[in-house]
Amino acid sequence: MRVDIITIFPEYFGPLDLSLIGRARAAGLLDIAVHDLRTWTHDVHRTVDDTPYGGGPGMVMRPEPWGEALDALVPAPAVAAGGSDPDLAGAGEAASAGAGNAEPAGAGGAEPAGADGAGAAPARLVVPTPAGERFTQAMANRLAGERHLVFACGRYEGIDQRVLDHAATRMPVSEVSLGDYVLFGGEVAVLVMLEAITRLLPGVLGNAESLADESHAHGLLEAPGYTKPARWRGLDVPDVLRSGDHARIARWRRDQALLRTARRRPDLLARAVAELDDRDLAVLAGAGFRIEQPDMAK
């Protein structure tokens, strides 16, 4: 996967040289470049923002540098007509940057992204914004299947809407929100999304089976985990986990996942209700959670 990140704070992405993302980059599983938006400004002050039309507080990021940046990273001849994405945004589930100093394509650096043949799939522009579709594990899975992601890190009151509208005539555009809150800018959101996406790429995790039973993999939160010692500060590891009975352990973990989800995220449990069997329902009922299964005959 190729990832380009456009930001006015390239230094923000130094952590992407660390841990598993750093290893994925070193192994060639992930090609990440960070680009300074101010490279595409032409005034002495390297201006990227201005006052909003219609008045109001704050500043809006100007379209000119954003347009030039996207033209350089996703040249028009290599881009198929796309528009906004029906799969990511329309499904209701609405992106690596290397440490900081990659030379922006089109500015004397590496070959621009997307210049690898007319038959290649288009890049996807991902824009973190509080007004976007909610980021979920399902969306992370879909984004992990993309060939090329371009992240646009907005600041201030956001990016001039015309940038996104114009980009949507050339490539798929996904506006994505981490949650119902506002951040200073898109950089931290991109770091979060990249963590979620990168770990899904083949070869990144040492044990791919660890993806199977983690939180949100099957619509439920993950059961609690334990390790040695068996007793710590008066607290014991549950006996079932030391029993060696794999069937009992699997059932215990399923039960704990159900109960944890019911207590902490009943909204997730409501979505997964069609997948619950009679034993699941009995476990929930025994703990005081009564779940009505949908009537499939209706």
C-alpha positions in Angstrom: 0.0 0.0 0.0 1.1 3.5 -0.7 0.2 6.3 1.7 0.7 10.1 1.1 0.0 12.5 3.9 -0.4 16.2 3.4 0.0 18.4 6.4 1.4 21.7 7.6 3.1 19.8 10.5 5.2 17.0 8.9 7.0 16.5 12.2 3.8 15.2 13.7 4.4 11.9 12.0 7.7 10.9 13.4 6.1 8.1 15.4 5.3 6.3 12.2 8.9 5.1 12.1 8.3 3.2 15.3 6.8 -0.1 16.3 4.9 -2.3 13.8 4.3 0.5 11.3 8.0 1.2 11.2 8.7 -2.5 10.7 6.1 -2.6 7.9 7.8 0.3 6.2 11.2 -1.3 6.5 9.8 -4.6 5.1 8.3 -2.8 2.1 4.8 -3.6 3.0 3.9 0.1 3.4 5.2 3.0 1.3 4.6 6.2 3.3 5.5 9.8 2.4 4.7 13.0 4.4 4.3 16.2 2.4 4.4 19.8 3.7 1.4 21.7 2.3 3.4 24.9 2.4 5.6 23.5 -0.4 2.7 24.4 -2.7 2.4 28.0 -1.6 3.9 30.9 -3.6 3.9 34.0 -1.3 6.7 35.0 1.1 4.6 34.1 4.1 3.7 30.6 2.7 0.0 31.3 3.5 -2.4 28.4 3.7 -5.4 30.0 5.3 -7.7 33.0 5.0 -10.9 34.5 6.6 -14.1 32.7 5.8 -16.6 34.0 3.3 -19.8 35.0 5.1 -18.0 36.0 8.2 -17.6 34.0 11.5 -14.6 33.1 13.7 -11.5 31.2 12.7 -9.8 30.7 9.4 -10.4 28.4 6.4 -7.6 26.6 4.5 -7.2 28.1 1.0 -7.9 25.9 -2.0 -4.9 26.8 -4.1 -2.1 24.9 -2.2 -4.4 21.9 -1.7 -5.3 21.8 -5.4 -1.6 21.9 -6.4 -0.7 19.3 -3.8 -3.3 16.8 -5.0 -2.4 17.5 -8.7 1.2 16.6 -7.9 0.4 13.5 -5.9 -2.4 12.1 -8.0 -1.9 13.3 -11.6 -5.1 13.6 -13.6 -4.0 11.1 -16.4 -3.7 8.3 -13.8 -7.0 9.0 -12.1 -10.3 7.4 -13.0 -13.6 9.2 -12.5 -14.8 8.4 -9.0 -16.7 10.9 -6.9 -17.6 10.3 -3.3 -17.5 6.7 -2.3 -20.8 4.7 -2.0 -19.1 1.8 -0.2 -17.3 3.7 2.5 -19.5 6.6 3.2 -22.8 5.3 2.0 -22.5 2.2 4.2 -22.6 4.4 7.3 -19.0 3.4 8.3 -17.2 6.0 6.6 -5.4 7.2 6.5 1.6 6.8 6.9 3.5 8.7 6.9 7.1 8.5 7.4 8.9 10.6 9.7 8.4 13.9 8.3 10.8 14.9 5.6 9.8 13.2 2.4 10.3 15.4 -0.6 6.9 16.2 -2.0 6.2 14.6 -5.4 6.1 17.2 -8.1 8.6 19.3 -6.2 11.8 17.6 -7.2 11.1 14.4 -5.2 10.1 10.9 -6.0 7.8 10.0 -8.9 4.2 11.2 -8.2 1.8 8.7 -6.7 -0.6 7.3 -9.3 1.9 7.6 -12.2 2.2 3.9 -12.6 -0.1 3.3 -15.4 -3.6 4.2 -16.7 -5.0 0.8 -15.6 -4.1 1.3 -11.9 -6.9 1.9 -9.4 -7.3 5.5 -8.4 -6.0 6.9 -5.2 -8.6 7.5 -2.4 -8.6 10.9 -0.7 -9.3 10.6 3.0 -10.2 13.8 4.9 -10.5 13.7 8.7 -13.3 15.9 9.8 -15.9 16.0 12.6 -18.5 16.3 9.9 -17.5 12.9 8.3 -18.7 9.4 8.5 -17.8 7.5 11.7 -14.6 5.5 11.5 -15.1 1.9 12.4 -13.3 -1.5 12.2 -15.3 -2.3 9.1 -14.1 0.9 7.4 -10.6 0.1 8.4 -10.9 -3.2 6.7 -12.1 -1.6 3.5 -9.4 1.0 3.5 -6.8 -1.7 4.1 -7.8 -3.0 0.7 -7.0 0.2 -1.1 -3.8 0.5 -3.3 -3.1 4.2 -2.5 -4.5 6.4 0.2 -4.0 10.2 0.4 -4.7 11.8 3.7 -5.5 15.5 3.8 -4.9 17.0 7.3 -7.0 20.0 7.7 -6.5 22.7 10.4 -8.4 25.8 11.7 -12.0 25.7 10.5 -11.2 23.1 7.9 -10.4 23.0 4.1 -12.3 25.0 1.5 -15.1 22.7 0.4 -14.3 23.2 -3.2 -11.1 21.2 -2.8 -13.1 18.1 -1.8 -15.7 18.8 -4.5 -13.1 19.1 -7.2 -11.1 16.1 -6.0 -14.4 14.0 -6.1 -14.4 14.5 -9.9 -11.1 12.7 -10.1 -10.9 10.2 -7.3 -13.0 8.6 -4.5 -13.2 10.9 -1.5 -14.0 9.8 2.1 -14.7 12.3 4.8 -14.1 10.5 8.1 -14.7 11.3 11.8 -13.1 9.5 14.7 -16.0 10.4 17.0 -18.3 13.1 18.3 -15.6 15.5 19.3 -13.3 18.1 17.7 -9.5 18.1 17.5 -7.0 20.8 16.7 -6.4 19.2 13.3 -6.4 16.0 11.2 -3.0 14.8 12.1 -3.8 12.8 15.2 -6.8 11.3 13.4 -4.6 10.1 10.6 -2.2 8.5 13.1 -5.2 6.6 14.6 -6.6 5.5 11.3 -3.2 4.3 10.1 -2.7 2.2 13.1 -6.1 0.5 12.6 -5.5 0.1 8.8 -1.8 -1.0 8.8 -2.3 -3.8 11.3 -4.8 -5.4 8.8 -2.3 -5.5 6.0 -1.0 -9.0 5.2 2.4 -9.7 6.8 2.3 -6.8 9.3 1.2 -8.8 12.4 3.5 -11.7 13.4 0.4 -13.8 14.2 -2.5 -13.0 11.9 -4.8 -15.1 14.1 -4.7 -12.3 16.7 -7.1 -10.4 14.4 -9.8 -13.0 14.6 -11.0 -12.6 18.2 -10.2 -9.0 19.0 -12.7 -6.3 19.8 -15.0 -5.4 16.9 -13.8 -8.3 14.8 -17.2 -10.0 15.1 -19.3 -7.1 16.4 -18.4 -7.7 20.0 -15.8 -6.4 22.4 -13.0 -8.7 23.3 -13.0 -10.8 26.4 -10.5 -9.8 29.2 -7.0 -11.2 28.9 -4.6 -12.7 31.6 -1.0 -13.8 31.8 1.5 -15.1 34.4 1.7 -15.1 37.4 -1.5 -17.0 38.2 -2.0 -15.0 41.4 -1.1 -11.3 41.7 -1.9 -9.1 44.6 -4.6 -11.4 45.8 -6.3 -11.7 42.4 -6.4 -15.0 40.6 -6.6 -15.9 36.9 -10.0 -17.5 36.2 -9.6 -21.3 36.7 -11.1 -22.1 33.3 -8.2 -20.4 31.5 -5.8 -22.8 33.3 -7.9 -25.9 32.7 -6.5 -26.8 29.3 -10.1 -27.5 28.1 -10.1 -25.5 24.8 -13.8 -25.8 24.3 -14.6 -24.5 27.8 -12.1 -21.7 27.3 -13.6 -20.7 24.0 -17.1 -20.7 25.5 -15.9 -18.6 28.5 -14.3 -16.0 26.2 -17.5 -15.8 24.2 -19.6 -15.3 27.3 -17.2 -12.7 28.6 -17.3 -10.9 25.3 -21.1 -10.9 25.3 -21.3 -9.6 28.9 -18.7 -6.9 28.4 -20.4 -5.7 25.2 -23.8 -5.6 26.9 -22.4 -3.5 29.8 -20.2 -1.2 27.9 -21.5 -1.0 24.3 -25.2 -2.1 24.1 -25.4 -0.4 20.8 -22.9 -3.0 19.4 -24.9 -5.8 20.9 -28.1 -4.5 19.3 -26.4 -4.7 15.9 -25.1 -8.2 16.5 -28.4 -9.6 17.8 -29.2 -11.6 14.7 -25.9 -13.6 15.2 -26.7 -14.6 18.8 -27.7 -18.2 19.5 -29.8 -19.6 22.3 -26.8 -20.1 24.6 -25.7 -16.5 24.0 -29.2 -15.3 24.9 -29.3 -17.5 28.0 -25.9 -16.1 29.2 -27.2 -12.5 28.7 -30.5 -13.2 30.4 -28.7 -14.8 33.3 -26.9 -11.5 33.9 -30.0 -9.5 33.6 -29.7 -8.5 29.9 -32.8 -9.4 27.9 -32.2 -9.2 24.2 -35.1 -9.6 21.7 -34.1 -11.3 18.5 -35.7 -10.0 15.3 -38.6 -12.0 13.9 -37.2 -13.4 10.6 -40.7 -14.4 9.5 -41.8 -10.7 9.2 
